[in-house]
């Protein structure tokens, strides 16, 4: 798995929490591949900035409307630059072919 940027992690959290009834802590950590310390850090940041809300009664997290807008923008950006595992693999294969053609 490639190294994830801060924005990638935020996108994964918001996507994971974008369920109708919200998601619990463990499910969110699992879906976004977060450690407990990362979870606490990101939850504090995302709730403070209004991208995520927590429901203390049900102990769930839900992406807010502002978070959904962020997620939509995030997805549009990645669609434009087409950063996908297959695209990365194709680029690596092209680099290997270039190296073989040049004779290195």
SULQUIWO-V744753 format. One record per residue. RES is the residue in one letter. SS is DSSP state (helix for helix, strand for strand, loop for the rest). OMEGA is omega in degrees with one decimal (* if undefined). Layout:
{{RES,SS,OMEGA} {RES,SS,OMEGA}}
This chain:
{{X,loop,-179.4} {X,loop,177.5} {X,loop,-178.2} {X,loop,175.7} {X,loop,176.7} {X,helix,-178.7} {X,helix,177.0} {X,helix,-179.5} {X,helix,177.9} {X,helix,178.6} {X,helix,179.9} {X,helix,177.7} {X,helix,-178.4} {X,helix,178.1} {X,helix,-179.5} {X,helix,-177.3} {X,loop,-176.7} {X,loop,176.1} {X,loop,-174.1} {X,loop,-177.3} {X,loop,-176.3} {X,loop,-178.9} {X,strand,176.8} {X,strand,-176.9} {X,helix,-176.4} {X,helix,178.9} {X,helix,179.1} {X,helix,178.1} {X,helix,-179.1} {X,helix,-176.5} {X,helix,-178.4} {X,loop,179.5} {X,loop,-177.4} {X,loop,168.6} {X,loop,180.0} {X,helix,-179.8} {X,helix,176.4} {X,helix,179.9} {X,helix,-178.4} {X,helix,-178.9} {X,helix,-177.4} {X,helix,179.2} {X,helix,178.7} {X,helix,-178.3} {X,helix,-175.4} {X,helix,177.0} {X,helix,178.6} {X,helix,-177.8} {X,loop,174.0} {X,loop,179.0} {X,loop,-176.7} {X,strand,175.2} {X,strand,177.8} {X,strand,177.2} {X,strand,-176.1} {X,loop,-178.7} {X,loop,-179.2} {X,loop,-178.5} {X,loop,178.9} {X,strand,178.0} {X,strand,-177.4} {X,strand,175.7} {X,strand,178.7} {X,loop,176.3} {X,helix,176.9} {X,helix,177.5} {X,helix,177.5} {X,helix,177.2} {X,helix,176.6} {X,helix,-178.5} {X,helix,177.7} {X,helix,178.3} {X,helix,178.4} {X,helix,-179.7} {X,helix,178.0} {X,helix,179.2} {X,helix,-179.4} {X,helix,174.7} {X,helix,-178.7} {X,helix,-177.2} {X,helix,174.8} {X,loop,176.1} {X,loop,178.0} {X,loop,177.7} {X,helix,179.9} {X,helix,178.6} {X,helix,178.0} {X,helix,179.9} {X,helix,178.1} {X,helix,178.7} {X,helix,178.6} {X,helix,178.0} {X,helix,178.2} {X,helix,177.7} {X,helix,178.8} {X,helix,178.5} {X,helix,178.4} {X,helix,179.1} {X,helix,-179.9} {X,helix,-178.7} {X,helix,-179.7} {X,helix,176.7} {X,loop,177.3} {X,loop,*}}
